[in-house]
Amino acid sequence: QVQLVESGGGYVQAAGSLYLTCEASGSIFSINAMGWYRQAAGNERELVAVIKSGGRIEYADSVKGRFTISRGDAQNTVYLQMNSLQPEDTGVYYCNALGYQTSYEVFDLWGQGTQVTVSS
């Protein structure tokens, strides 16, 4: 069983910063990609950033230049440094991981979410 736990959300003023952390635990054979998604009230969940095992990174256009995604040395942790936050960044941020529990059992799991609120 694989679990994802996020932390680091909070309430900040516009132009402030937050640092999100997500750690995967449990029986893991490999993690091929980890990423962050967010969902604002009344909107659909959208991709924020993803980092793949080969090092390729993708960002949503709305966060380019402001957010930075990275993975820990152990490869079971993903971080999101969020700078120059805007009210439009408000939402629940979810961690996602894609990989294998064993050499044949895939997983696509989500964390419980962490609230990010940016005030004007």
GIKA-V687196 format. One line per field, one symbol per residue. ss: DSSP state (~ for helix, > for strand, _ for the rest). psi: psi as a letter, one per 20 degrees, with the letter a starting at -180 (. if undefined). Layout:
ss: ???
psi: ???
//
This chain:
ss: _>>>>>>__>>>>____>>>>>>>>>___>>>>>>>>>>______>>>>>>>____>>>_~~~___>>>>>_____>>>>>>____~~~_>>>>>>>>>>_____>>>>>___>>>>>>_
psi: ppqppqriraprqqiaqqoqppppraopgqohqqrprqoqpirqpqpgqqprhiipppqqhiipihqpqrqrhijjpqqooorlqqhiipapppqqppbphaiioqqnqqriqpppppq.
//
